[in-house]
Amino acid sequence: MHMQLIRDIAQDHGIKAGKMNKLNLVREIQRVEGNTACFATAVTGECDQLECLWREDCFAAAKKLSN
């Protein structure tokens, strides 16, 4: 997902994105929504959150972080 769309989602939730990077911004959105702030933590490639909006980006970000 492109950063501008993530910023738009954050703004809809009243979050000021400022200079937050993608990882921190998505985690803040997850917290505000009442979800676990787990973005990019699925380093094993496994996650039980099948309906998560961030799922595809999450796996890619987790893979980058684990390298």
mmCIF file as Biopython writes it, N, C-alpha, C and O atoms, coordinates in Angstrom:
data_model
#
loop_
_atom_site.group_PDB
_atom_site.id
_atom_site.type_symbol
_atom_site.label_atom_id
_atom_site.label_alt_id
_atom_site.label_comp_id
_atom_site.label_asym_id
_atom_site.label_entity_id
_atom_site.label_seq_id
_atom_site.pdbx_PDB_ins_code
_atom_site.Cartn_x
_atom_site.Cartn_y
_atom_site.Cartn_z
_atom_site.occupancy
_atom_site.B_iso_or_equiv
_atom_site.auth_seq_id
_atom_site.auth_asym_id
_atom_site.pdbx_PDB_model_num
ATOM 1   N N  . MET A ? 1  ? 0.855   -1.172  0.000  1.0 0.0 1  A 1 
ATOM 2   C CA . MET A ? 1  ? 0.000   0.000   0.000  1.0 0.0 1  A 1 
ATOM 3   C C  . MET A ? 1  ? 0.905   1.241   0.000  1.0 0.0 1  A 1 
ATOM 4   O O  . MET A ? 1  ? 1.907   1.292   0.714  1.0 0.0 1  A 1 
ATOM 5   N N  . HIS A ? 2  ? 0.546   2.209   -0.788 1.0 0.0 2  A 1 
ATOM 6   C CA . HIS A ? 2  ? 1.352   3.428   -0.883 1.0 0.0 2  A 1 
ATOM 7   C C  . HIS A ? 2  ? 1.210   4.274   0.381  1.0 0.0 2  A 1 
ATOM 8   O O  . HIS A ? 2  ? 0.166   4.278   1.035  1.0 0.0 2  A 1 
ATOM 9   N N  . MET A ? 3  ? 2.278   4.986   0.705  1.0 0.0 3  A 1 
ATOM 10  C CA . MET A ? 3  ? 2.305   5.806   1.918  1.0 0.0 3  A 1 
ATOM 11  C C  . MET A ? 3  ? 1.193   6.840   1.948  1.0 0.0 3  A 1 
ATOM 12  O O  . MET A ? 3  ? 0.646   7.114   3.017  1.0 0.0 3  A 1 
ATOM 13  N N  . GLN A ? 4  ? 0.844   7.416   0.819  1.0 0.0 4  A 1 
ATOM 14  C CA . GLN A ? 4  ? -0.203  8.444   0.829  1.0 0.0 4  A 1 
ATOM 15  C C  . GLN A ? 4  ? -1.535  7.861   1.289  1.0 0.0 4  A 1 
ATOM 16  O O  . GLN A ? 4  ? -2.265  8.500   2.047  1.0 0.0 4  A 1 
ATOM 17  N N  . LEU A ? 5  ? -1.848  6.664   0.838  1.0 0.0 5  A 1 
ATOM 18  C CA . LEU A ? 5  ? -3.085  6.016   1.274  1.0 0.0 5  A 1 
ATOM 19  C C  . LEU A ? 5  ? -3.032  5.707   2.779  1.0 0.0 5  A 1 
ATOM 20  O O  . LEU A ? 5  ? -4.030  5.860   3.483  1.0 0.0 5  A 1 
ATOM 21  N N  . ILE A ? 6  ? -1.877  5.277   3.257  1.0 0.0 6  A 1 
ATOM 22  C CA . ILE A ? 6  ? -1.714  5.007   4.689  1.0 0.0 6  A 1 
ATOM 23  C C  . ILE A ? 6  ? -1.876  6.309   5.477  1.0 0.0 6  A 1 
ATOM 24  O O  . ILE A ? 6  ? -2.521  6.317   6.525  1.0 0.0 6  A 1 
ATOM 25  N N  . ARG A ? 7  ? -1.303  7.394   4.990  1.0 0.0 7  A 1 
ATOM 26  C CA . ARG A ? 7  ? -1.479  8.706   5.646  1.0 0.0 7  A 1 
ATOM 27  C C  . ARG A ? 7  ? -2.942  9.121   5.668  1.0 0.0 7  A 1 
ATOM 28  O O  . ARG A ? 7  ? -3.418  9.674   6.659  1.0 0.0 7  A 1 
ATOM 29  N N  . ASP A ? 8  ? -3.656  8.859   4.579  1.0 0.0 8  A 1 
ATOM 30  C CA . ASP A ? 8  ? -5.085  9.182   4.519  1.0 0.0 8  A 1 
ATOM 31  C C  . ASP A ? 8  ? -5.871  8.381   5.558  1.0 0.0 8  A 1 
ATOM 32  O O  . ASP A ? 8  ? -6.752  8.921   6.227  1.0 0.0 8  A 1 
ATOM 33  N N  . ILE A ? 9  ? -5.552  7.107   5.687  1.0 0.0 9  A 1 
ATOM 34  C CA . ILE A ? 9  ? -6.214  6.266   6.688  1.0 0.0 9  A 1 
ATOM 35  C C  . ILE A ? 9  ? -5.899  6.787   8.087  1.0 0.0 9  A 1 
ATOM 36  O O  . ILE A ? 9  ? -6.778  6.856   8.945  1.0 0.0 9  A 1 
ATOM 37  N N  . ALA A ? 10 ? -4.648  7.148   8.306  1.0 0.0 10 A 1 
ATOM 38  C CA . ALA A ? 10 ? -4.243  7.693   9.605  1.0 0.0 10 A 1 
ATOM 39  C C  . ALA A ? 10 ? -5.027  8.968   9.902  1.0 0.0 10 A 1 
ATOM 40  O O  . ALA A ? 10 ? -5.542  9.137   11.008 1.0 0.0 10 A 1 
ATOM 41  N N  . GLN A ? 11 ? -5.119  9.845   8.942  1.0 0.0 11 A 1 
ATOM 42  C CA . GLN A ? 11 ? -5.839  11.101  9.125  1.0 0.0 11 A 1 
ATOM 43  C C  . GLN A ? 11 ? -7.313  10.841  9.459  1.0 0.0 11 A 1 
ATOM 44  O O  . GLN A ? 11 ? -7.896  11.535  10.292 1.0 0.0 11 A 1 
ATOM 45  N N  . ASP A ? 12 ? -7.903  9.851   8.812  1.0 0.0 12 A 1 
ATOM 46  C CA . ASP A ? 12 ? -9.295  9.485   9.104  1.0 0.0 12 A 1 
ATOM 47  C C  . ASP A ? 12 ? -9.470  9.053   10.555 1.0 0.0 12 A 1 
ATOM 48  O O  . ASP A ? 12 ? -10.558 9.171   11.118 1.0 0.0 12 A 1 
ATOM 49  N N  . HIS A ? 13 ? -8.402  8.557   11.150 1.0 0.0 13 A 1 
ATOM 50  C CA . HIS A ? 13 ? -8.433  8.113   12.551 1.0 0.0 13 A 1 
ATOM 51  C C  . HIS A ? 13 ? -7.934  9.196   13.513 1.0 0.0 13 A 1 
ATOM 52  O O  . HIS A ? 13 ? -7.827  8.961   14.716 1.0 0.0 13 A 1 
ATOM 53  N N  . GLY A ? 14 ? -7.634  10.370  12.983 1.0 0.0 14 A 1 
ATOM 54  C CA . GLY A ? 14 ? -7.166  11.459  13.827 1.0 0.0 14 A 1 
ATOM 55  C C  . GLY A ? 14 ? -5.704  11.360  14.210 1.0 0.0 14 A 1 
ATOM 56  O O  . GLY A ? 14 ? -5.269  11.982  15.179 1.0 0.0 14 A 1 
ATOM 57  N N  . ILE A ? 15 ? -4.950  10.592  13.464 1.0 0.0 15 A 1 
ATOM 58  C CA . ILE A ? 15 ? -3.518  10.405  13.723 1.0 0.0 15 A 1 
ATOM 59  C C  . ILE A ? 15 ? -2.738  11.383  12.862 1.0 0.0 15 A 1 
ATOM 60  O O  . ILE A ? 15 ? -2.967  11.480  11.656 1.0 0.0 15 A 1 
ATOM 61  N N  . LYS A ? 16 ? -1.822  12.103  13.481 1.0 0.0 16 A 1 
ATOM 62  C CA . LYS A ? 16 ? -0.943  13.003  12.741 1.0 0.0 16 A 1 
ATOM 63  C C  . LYS A ? 16 ? 0.300   12.224  12.335 1.0 0.0 16 A 1 
ATOM 64  O O  . LYS A ? 16 ? 1.133   11.885  13.175 1.0 0.0 16 A 1 
ATOM 65  N N  . ALA A ? 17 ? 0.415   11.945  11.054 1.0 0.0 17 A 1 
ATOM 66  C CA . ALA A ? 17 ? 1.492   11.105  10.546 1.0 0.0 17 A 1 
ATOM 67  C C  . ALA A ? 17 ? 2.854   11.761  10.678 1.0 0.0 17 A 1 
ATOM 68  O O  . ALA A ? 17 ? 3.845   11.089  10.962 1.0 0.0 17 A 1 
ATOM 69  N N  . GLY A ? 18 ? 2.906   13.071  10.475 1.0 0.0 18 A 1 
ATOM 70  C CA . GLY A ? 18 ? 4.191   13.762  10.555 1.0 0.0 18 A 1 
ATOM 71  C C  . GLY A ? 18 ? 5.241   13.066  9.716  1.0 0.0 18 A 1 
ATOM 72  O O  . GLY A ? 18 ? 5.048   12.838  8.522  1.0 0.0 18 A 1 
ATOM 73  N N  . LYS A ? 19 ? 6.349   12.732  10.345 1.0 0.0 19 A 1 
ATOM 74  C CA . LYS A ? 19 ? 7.443   12.057  9.648  1.0 0.0 19 A 1 
ATOM 75  C C  . LYS A ? 19 ? 7.537   10.582  10.026 1.0 0.0 19 A 1 
ATOM 76  O O  . LYS A ? 19 ? 8.591   9.964   9.871  1.0 0.0 19 A 1 
ATOM 77  N N  . MET A ? 20 ? 6.439   10.019  10.522 1.0 0.0 20 A 1 
ATOM 78  C CA . MET A ? 20 ? 6.436   8.601   10.878 1.0 0.0 20 A 1 
ATOM 79  C C  . MET A ? 20 ? 6.709   7.749   9.649  1.0 0.0 20 A 1 
ATOM 80  O O  . MET A ? 20 ? 6.208   8.032   8.561  1.0 0.0 20 A 1 
ATOM 81  N N  . ASN A ? 21 ? 7.499   6.711   9.830  1.0 0.0 21 A 1 
ATOM 82  C CA . ASN A ? 21 ? 7.721   5.787   8.730  1.0 0.0 21 A 1 
ATOM 83  C C  . ASN A ? 21 ? 6.540   4.828   8.633  1.0 0.0 21 A 1 
ATOM 84  O O  . ASN A ? 21 ? 5.671   4.816   9.504  1.0 0.0 21 A 1 
ATOM 85  N N  . LYS A ? 22 ? 6.513   4.041   7.592  1.0 0.0 22 A 1 
ATOM 86  C CA . LYS A ? 22 ? 5.385   3.151   7.322  1.0 0.0 22 A 1 
ATOM 87  C C  . LYS A ? 22 ? 5.131   2.198   8.485  1.0 0.0 22 A 1 
ATOM 88  O O  . LYS A ? 22 ? 3.987   2.021   8.903  1.0 0.0 22 A 1 
ATOM 89  N N  . LEU A ? 23 ? 6.176   1.592   9.001  1.0 0.0 23 A 1 
ATOM 90  C CA . LEU A ? 23 ? 6.028   0.625   10.084 1.0 0.0 23 A 1 
ATOM 91  C C  . LEU A ? 23 ? 5.352   1.258   11.295 1.0 0.0 23 A 1 
ATOM 92  O O  . LEU A ? 23 ? 4.372   0.720   11.810 1.0 0.0 23 A 1 
ATOM 93  N N  . ASN A ? 24 ? 5.859   2.375   11.744 1.0 0.0 24 A 1 
ATOM 94  C CA . ASN A ? 24 ? 5.298   3.029   12.929 1.0 0.0 24 A 1 
ATOM 95  C C  . ASN A ? 24 ? 3.892   3.566   12.687 1.0 0.0 24 A 1 
ATOM 96  O O  . ASN A ? 24 ? 3.046   3.515   13.580 1.0 0.0 24 A 1 
ATOM 97  N N  . LEU A ? 25 ? 3.641   4.074   11.495 1.0 0.0 25 A 1 
ATOM 98  C CA . LEU A ? 25 ? 2.329   4.621   11.190 1.0 0.0 25 A 1 
ATOM 99  C C  . LEU A ? 25 ? 1.267   3.520   11.139 1.0 0.0 25 A 1 
ATOM 100 O O  . LEU A ? 25 ? 0.175   3.684   11.683 1.0 0.0 25 A 1 
ATOM 101 N N  . VAL A ? 26 ? 1.582   2.417   10.494 1.0 0.0 26 A 1 
ATOM 102 C CA . VAL A ? 26 ? 0.622   1.309   10.436 1.0 0.0 26 A 1 
ATOM 103 C C  . VAL A ? 26 ? 0.365   0.773   11.842 1.0 0.0 26 A 1 
ATOM 104 O O  . VAL A ? 26 ? -0.781  0.497   12.196 1.0 0.0 26 A 1 
ATOM 105 N N  . ARG A ? 27 ? 1.404   0.626   12.637 1.0 0.0 27 A 1 
ATOM 106 C CA . ARG A ? 27 ? 1.215   0.141   14.013 1.0 0.0 27 A 1 
ATOM 107 C C  . ARG A ? 27 ? 0.359   1.098   14.837 1.0 0.0 27 A 1 
ATOM 108 O O  . ARG A ? 27 ? -0.444  0.658   15.660 1.0 0.0 27 A 1 
ATOM 109 N N  . GLU A ? 28 ? 0.524   2.390   14.624 1.0 0.0 28 A 1 
ATOM 110 C CA . GLU A ? 28 ? -0.307  3.362   15.335 1.0 0.0 28 A 1 
ATOM 111 C C  . GLU A ? 28 ? -1.763  3.249   14.890 1.0 0.0 28 A 1 
ATOM 112 O O  . GLU A ? 28 ? -2.669  3.328   15.720 1.0 0.0 28 A 1 
ATOM 113 N N  . ILE A ? 29 ? -1.991  3.068   13.613 1.0 0.0 29 A 1 
ATOM 114 C CA . ILE A ? 29 ? -3.353  2.864   13.115 1.0 0.0 29 A 1 
ATOM 115 C C  . ILE A ? 29 ? -3.941  1.602   13.755 1.0 0.0 29 A 1 
ATOM 116 O O  . ILE A ? 29 ? -5.092  1.604   14.191 1.0 0.0 29 A 1 
ATOM 117 N N  . GLN A ? 30 ? -3.156  0.538   13.810 1.0 0.0 30 A 1 
ATOM 118 C CA . GLN A ? 30 ? -3.635  -0.699  14.421 1.0 0.0 30 A 1 
ATOM 119 C C  . GLN A ? 30 ? -4.031  -0.465  15.886 1.0 0.0 30 A 1 
ATOM 120 O O  . GLN A ? 30 ? -5.074  -0.942  16.333 1.0 0.0 30 A 1 
ATOM 121 N N  . ARG A ? 31 ? -3.198  0.268   16.625 1.0 0.0 31 A 1 
ATOM 122 C CA . ARG A ? 31 ? -3.500  0.562   18.036 1.0 0.0 31 A 1 
ATOM 123 C C  . ARG A ? 31 ? -4.794  1.352   18.182 1.0 0.0 31 A 1 
ATOM 124 O O  . ARG A ? 31 ? -5.644  1.020   19.007 1.0 0.0 31 A 1 
ATOM 125 N N  . VAL A ? 32 ? -4.938  2.405   17.371 1.0 0.0 32 A 1 
ATOM 126 C CA . VAL A ? 32 ? -6.117  3.258   17.444 1.0 0.0 32 A 1 
ATOM 127 C C  . VAL A ? 32 ? -7.385  2.464   17.102 1.0 0.0 32 A 1 
ATOM 128 O O  . VAL A ? 32 ? -8.451  2.724   17.659 1.0 0.0 32 A 1 
ATOM 129 N N  . GLU A ? 33 ? -7.266  1.519   16.204 1.0 0.0 33 A 1 
ATOM 130 C CA . GLU A ? 33 ? -8.407  0.686   15.830 1.0 0.0 33 A 1 
ATOM 131 C C  . GLU A ? 33 ? -8.719  -0.387  16.878 1.0 0.0 33 A 1 
ATOM 132 O O  . GLU A ? 33 ? -9.718  -1.096  16.765 1.0 0.0 33 A 1 
ATOM 133 N N  . GLY A ? 34 ? -7.865  -0.502  17.892 1.0 0.0 34 A 1 
ATOM 134 C CA . GLY A ? 34 ? -8.084  -1.502  18.936 1.0 0.0 34 A 1 
ATOM 135 C C  . GLY A ? 34 ? -7.509  -2.865  18.605 1.0 0.0 34 A 1 
ATOM 136 O O  . GLY A ? 34 ? -7.863  -3.866  19.229 1.0 0.0 34 A 1 
ATOM 137 N N  . ASN A ? 35 ? -6.625  -2.902  17.629 1.0 0.0 35 A 1 
ATOM 138 C CA . ASN A ? 35 ? -5.987  -4.160  17.225 1.0 0.0 35 A 1 
ATOM 139 C C  . ASN A ? 35 ? -4.580  -4.253  17.798 1.0 0.0 35 A 1 
ATOM 140 O O  . ASN A ? 35 ? -4.036  -3.271  18.305 1.0 0.0 35 A 1 
ATOM 141 N N  . THR A ? 36 ? -4.007  -5.426  17.712 1.0 0.0 36 A 1 
ATOM 142 C CA . THR A ? 36 ? -2.621  -5.617  18.111 1.0 0.0 36 A 1 
ATOM 143 C C  . THR A ? 36 ? -1.726  -4.892  17.118 1.0 0.0 36 A 1 
ATOM 144 O O  . THR A ? 36 ? -1.902  -5.028  15.907 1.0 0.0 36 A 1 
ATOM 145 N N  . ALA A ? 37 ? -0.780  -4.133  17.617 1.0 0.0 37 A 1 
ATOM 146 C CA . ALA A ? 37 ? 0.150   -3.393  16.759 1.0 0.0 37 A 1 
ATOM 147 C C  . ALA A ? 37 ? 1.268   -4.341  16.333 1.0 0.0 37 A 1 
ATOM 148 O O  . ALA A ? 37 ? 2.372   -4.309  16.875 1.0 0.0 37 A 1 
ATOM 149 N N  . CYS A ? 38 ? 0.961   -5.173  15.364 1.0 0.0 38 A 1 
ATOM 150 C CA . CYS A ? 38 ? 1.860   -6.265  14.999 1.0 0.0 38 A 1 
ATOM 151 C C  . CYS A ? 38 ? 2.458   -6.149  13.597 1.0 0.0 38 A 1 
ATOM 152 O O  . CYS A ? 38 ? 3.120   -7.080  13.139 1.0 0.0 38 A 1 
ATOM 153 N N  . PHE A ? 39 ? 2.242   -5.047  12.919 1.0 0.0 39 A 1 
ATOM 154 C CA . PHE A ? 39 ? 2.715   -4.907  11.548 1.0 0.0 39 A 1 
ATOM 155 C C  . PHE A ? 39 ? 4.205   -5.234  11.442 1.0 0.0 39 A 1 
ATOM 156 O O  . PHE A ? 39 ? 5.019   -4.726  12.212 1.0 0.0 39 A 1 
ATOM 157 N N  . ALA A ? 40 ? 4.545   -6.077  10.491 1.0 0.0 40 A 1 
ATOM 158 C CA . ALA A ? 40 ? 5.924   -6.482  10.172 1.0 0.0 40 A 1 
ATOM 159 C C  . ALA A ? 40 ? 6.550   -7.376  11.229 1.0 0.0 40 A 1 
ATOM 160 O O  . ALA A ? 40 ? 7.775   -7.462  11.319 1.0 0.0 40 A 1 
ATOM 161 N N  . THR A ? 41 ? 5.730   -8.042  12.029 1.0 0.0 41 A 1 
ATOM 162 C CA . THR A ? 41 ? 6.281   -8.955  13.033 1.0 0.0 41 A 1 
ATOM 163 C C  . THR A ? 41 ? 6.133   -10.418 12.625 1.0 0.0 41 A 1 
ATOM 164 O O  . THR A ? 41 ? 6.584   -11.302 13.353 1.0 0.0 41 A 1 
ATOM 165 N N  . ALA A ? 42 ? 5.521   -10.690 11.496 1.0 0.0 42 A 1 
ATOM 166 C CA . ALA A ? 42 ? 5.305   -12.065 11.040 1.0 0.0 42 A 1 
ATOM 167 C C  . ALA A ? 42 ? 6.545   -12.591 10.320 1.0 0.0 42 A 1 
ATOM 168 O O  . ALA A ? 42 ? 6.482   -12.955 9.145  1.0 0.0 42 A 1 
ATOM 169 N N  . VAL A ? 43 ? 7.667   -12.628 11.029 1.0 0.0 43 A 1 
ATOM 170 C CA . VAL A ? 43 ? 8.935   -13.021 10.408 1.0 0.0 43 A 1 
ATOM 171 C C  . VAL A ? 43 ? 8.951   -14.480 9.968  1.0 0.0 43 A 1 
ATOM 172 O O  . VAL A ? 43 ? 9.754   -14.860 9.116  1.0 0.0 43 A 1 
ATOM 173 N N  . THR A ? 44 ? 8.077   -15.296 10.538 1.0 0.0 44 A 1 
ATOM 174 C CA . THR A ? 44 ? 7.994   -16.702 10.129 1.0 0.0 44 A 1 
ATOM 175 C C  . THR A ? 44 ? 7.072   -16.886 8.933  1.0 0.0 44 A 1 
ATOM 176 O O  . THR A ? 44 ? 6.947   -17.990 8.403  1.0 0.0 44 A 1 
ATOM 177 N N  . GLY A ? 45 ? 6.426   -15.804 8.508  1.0 0.0 45 A 1 
ATOM 178 C CA . GLY A ? 45 ? 5.502   -15.876 7.383  1.0 0.0 45 A 1 
ATOM 179 C C  . GLY A ? 45 ? 4.156   -16.449 7.763  1.0 0.0 45 A 1 
ATOM 180 O O  . GLY A ? 45 ? 3.386   -16.872 6.901  1.0 0.0 45 A 1 
ATOM 181 N N  . GLU A ? 46 ? 3.871   -16.462 9.060  1.0 0.0 46 A 1 
ATOM 182 C CA . GLU A ? 46 ? 2.601   -16.984 9.550  1.0 0.0 46 A 1 
ATOM 183 C C  . GLU A ? 46 ? 1.861   -15.903 10.318 1.0 0.0 46 A 1 
ATOM 184 O O  . GLU A ? 46 ? 2.454   -15.144 11.085 1.0 0.0 46 A 1 
ATOM 185 N N  . CYS A ? 47 ? 0.539   -15.847 10.095 1.0 0.0 47 A 1 
ATOM 186 C CA . CYS A ? 47 ? -0.297  -14.886 10.802 1.0 0.0 47 A 1 
ATOM 187 C C  . CYS A ? 47 ? -1.732  -15.388 10.781 1.0 0.0 47 A 1 
ATOM 188 O O  . CYS A ? 47 ? -2.219  -15.862 9.755  1.0 0.0 47 A 1 
ATOM 189 N N  . ASP A ? 48 ? -2.407  -15.279 11.924 1.0 0.0 48 A 1 
ATOM 190 C CA . ASP A ? 48 ? -3.784  -15.761 11.997 1.0 0.0 48 A 1 
ATOM 191 C C  . ASP A ? 48 ? -4.804  -14.671 11.669 1.0 0.0 48 A 1 
ATOM 192 O O  . ASP A ? 48 ? -6.007  -14.924 11.726 1.0 0.0 48 A 1 
ATOM 193 N N  . GLN A ? 49 ? -4.356  -13.482 11.331 1.0 0.0 49 A 1 
ATOM 194 C CA . GLN A ? 49 ? -5.241  -12.364 11.003 1.0 0.0 49 A 1 
ATOM 195 C C  . GLN A ? 49 ? -5.507  -12.353 9.493  1.0 0.0 49 A 1 
ATOM 196 O O  . GLN A ? 49 ? -4.921  -11.564 8.751  1.0 0.0 49 A 1 
ATOM 197 N N  . LEU A ? 50 ? -6.388  -13.232 9.063  1.0 0.0 50 A 1 
ATOM 198 C CA . LEU A ? 50 ? -6.620  -13.435 7.632  1.0 0.0 50 A 1 
ATOM 199 C C  . LEU A ? 50 ? -7.285  -12.259 6.936  1.0 0.0 50 A 1 
ATOM 200 O O  . LEU A ? 50 ? -7.124  -12.097 5.726  1.0 0.0 50 A 1 
ATOM 201 N N  . GLU A ? 51 ? -8.022  -11.439 7.660  1.0 0.0 51 A 1 
ATOM 202 C CA . GLU A ? 51 ? -8.743  -10.308 7.071  1.0 0.0 51 A 1 
ATOM 203 C C  . GLU A ? 51 ? -8.017  -8.972  7.250  1.0 0.0 51 A 1 
ATOM 204 O O  . GLU A ? 51 ? -8.587  -7.916  6.975  1.0 0.0 51 A 1 
ATOM 205 N N  . CYS A ? 52 ? -6.793  -9.013  7.698  1.0 0.0 52 A 1 
ATOM 206 C CA . CYS A ? 52 ? -6.038  -7.790  7.992  1.0 0.0 52 A 1 
ATOM 207 C C  . CYS A ? 52 ? -5.767  -6.986  6.713  1.0 0.0 52 A 1 
ATOM 208 O O  . CYS A ? 52 ? -5.325  -7.532  5.703  1.0 0.0 52 A 1 
ATOM 209 N N  . LEU A ? 53 ? -6.035  -5.709  6.781  1.0 0.0 53 A 1 
ATOM 210 C CA . LEU A ? 53 ? -5.800  -4.801  5.659  1.0 0.0 53 A 1 
ATOM 211 C C  . LEU A ? 53 ? -4.319  -4.742  5.276  1.0 0.0 53 A 1 
ATOM 212 O O  . LEU A ? 53 ? -3.983  -4.502  4.116  1.0 0.0 53 A 1 
ATOM 213 N N  . TRP A ? 54 ? -3.450  -4.958  6.239  1.0 0.0 54 A 1 
ATOM 214 C CA . TRP A ? 54 ? -2.014  -4.790  6.051  1.0 0.0 54 A 1 
ATOM 215 C C  . TRP A ? 54 ? -1.297  -6.097  5.728  1.0 0.0 54 A 1 
ATOM 216 O O  . TRP A ? 54 ? -0.078  -6.092  5.557  1.0 0.0 54 A 1 
ATOM 217 N N  . ARG A ? 55 ? -2.002  -7.192  5.640  1.0 0.0 55 A 1 
ATOM 218 C CA . ARG A ? 55 ? -1.410  -8.535  5.554  1.0 0.0 55 A 1 
ATOM 219 C C  . ARG A ? 55 ? -0.302  -8.654  4.499  1.0 0.0 55 A 1 
ATOM 220 O O  . ARG A ? 55 ? 0.804   -9.089  4.820  1.0 0.0 55 A 1 
ATOM 221 N N  . GLU A ? 56 ? -0.578  -8.284  3.277  1.0 0.0 56 A 1 
ATOM 222 C CA . GLU A ? 56 ? 0.412   -8.440  2.205  1.0 0.0 56 A 1 
ATOM 223 C C  . GLU A ? 56 ? 1.663   -7.599  2.478  1.0 0.0 56 A 1 
ATOM 224 O O  . GLU A ? 56 ? 2.784   -8.097  2.369  1.0 0.0 56 A 1 
ATOM 225 N N  . ASP A ? 57 ? 1.472   -6.342  2.825  1.0 0.0 57 A 1 
ATOM 226 C CA . ASP A ? 57 ? 2.610   -5.467  3.132  1.0 0.0 57 A 1 
ATOM 227 C C  . ASP A ? 57 ? 3.334   -5.940  4.380  1.0 0.0 57 A 1 
ATOM 228 O O  . ASP A ? 57 ? 4.552   -5.798  4.486  1.0 0.0 57 A 1 
ATOM 229 N N  . CYS A ? 58 ? 2.598   -6.497  5.320  1.0 0.0 58 A 1 
ATOM 230 C CA . CYS A ? 58 ? 3.182   -6.974  6.563  1.0 0.0 58 A 1 
ATOM 231 C C  . CYS A ? 58 ? 4.228   -8.049  6.308  1.0 0.0 58 A 1 
ATOM 232 O O  . CYS A ? 58 ? 5.344   -7.977  6.822  1.0 0.0 58 A 1 
ATOM 233 N N  . PHE A ? 59 ? 3.861   -9.041  5.516  1.0 0.0 59 A 1 
ATOM 234 C CA . PHE A ? 59 ? 4.788   -10.124 5.227  1.0 0.0 59 A 1 
ATOM 235 C C  . PHE A ? 59 ? 6.032   -9.606  4.516  1.0 0.0 59 A 1 
ATOM 236 O O  . PHE A ? 59 ? 7.148   -10.017 4.834  1.0 0.0 59 A 1 
ATOM 237 N N  . ALA A ? 60 ? 5.844   -8.706  3.555  1.0 0.0 60 A 1 
ATOM 238 C CA . ALA A ? 60 ? 6.978   -8.147  2.828  1.0 0.0 60 A 1 
ATOM 239 C C  . ALA A ? 60 ? 7.887   -7.350  3.757  1.0 0.0 60 A 1 
ATOM 240 O O  . ALA A ? 60 ? 9.110   -7.469  3.685  1.0 0.0 60 A 1 
ATOM 241 N N  . ALA A ? 61 ? 7.291   -6.540  4.628  1.0 0.0 61 A 1 
ATOM 242 C CA . ALA A ? 61 ? 8.087   -5.725  5.562  1.0 0.0 61 A 1 
ATOM 243 C C  . ALA A ? 61 ? 8.803   -6.618  6.573  1.0 0.0 61 A 1 
ATOM 244 O O  . ALA A ? 61 ? 9.956   -6.357  6.914  1.0 0.0 61 A 1 
ATOM 245 N N  . ALA A ? 62 ? 8.150   -7.649  7.048  1.0 0.0 62 A 1 
ATOM 246 C CA . ALA A ? 62 ? 8.766   -8.564  8.014  1.0 0.0 62 A 1 
ATOM 247 C C  . ALA A ? 62 ? 9.960   -9.260  7.384  1.0 0.0 62 A 1 
ATOM 248 O O  . ALA A ? 62 ? 10.991  -9.449  8.030  1.0 0.0 62 A 1 
ATOM 249 N N  . LYS A ? 63 ? 9.820   -9.635  6.134  1.0 0.0 63 A 1 
ATOM 250 C CA . LYS A ? 63 ? 10.920  -10.311 5.431  1.0 0.0 63 A 1 
ATOM 251 C C  . LYS A ? 63 ? 12.121  -9.380  5.304  1.0 0.0 63 A 1 
ATOM 252 O O  . LYS A ? 63 ? 13.261  -9.797  5.511  1.0 0.0 63 A 1 
ATOM 253 N N  . LYS A ? 64 ? 11.859  -8.109  4.961  1.0 0.0 64 A 1 
ATOM 254 C CA . LYS A ? 64 ? 12.947  -7.132  4.841  1.0 0.0 64 A 1 
ATOM 255 C C  . LYS A ? 64 ? 13.653  -6.927  6.173  1.0 0.0 64 A 1 
ATOM 256 O O  . LYS A ? 64 ? 14.880  -6.835  6.226  1.0 0.0 64 A 1 
ATOM 257 N N  . LEU A ? 65 ? 12.878  -6.856  7.246  1.0 0.0 65 A 1 
ATOM 258 C CA . LEU A ? 65 ? 13.444  -6.615  8.568  1.0 0.0 65 A 1 
ATOM 259 C C  . LEU A ? 65 ? 14.262  -7.803  9.068  1.0 0.0 65 A 1 
ATOM 260 O O  . LEU A ? 65 ? 15.206  -7.628  9.839  1.0 0.0 65 A 1 
ATOM 261 N N  . SER A ? 66 ? 13.906  -9.006  8.633  1.0 0.0 66 A 1 
ATOM 262 C CA . SER A ? 66 ? 14.603  -10.193 9.117  1.0 0.0 66 A 1 
ATOM 263 C C  . SER A ? 66 ? 15.919  -10.457 8.381  1.0 0.0 66 A 1 
ATOM 264 O O  . SER A ? 66 ? 16.724  -11.278 8.821  1.0 0.0 66 A 1 
ATOM 265 N N  . ASN A ? 67 ? 16.133  -9.768  7.273  1.0 0.0 67 A 1 
ATOM 266 C CA . ASN A ? 67 ? 17.377  -9.949  6.503  1.0 0.0 67 A 1 
ATOM 267 C C  . ASN A ? 67 ? 18.493  -9.134  7.052  1.0 0.0 67 A 1 
ATOM 268 O O  . ASN A ? 67 ? 19.604  -9.172  6.522  1.0 0.0 67 A 1 
#
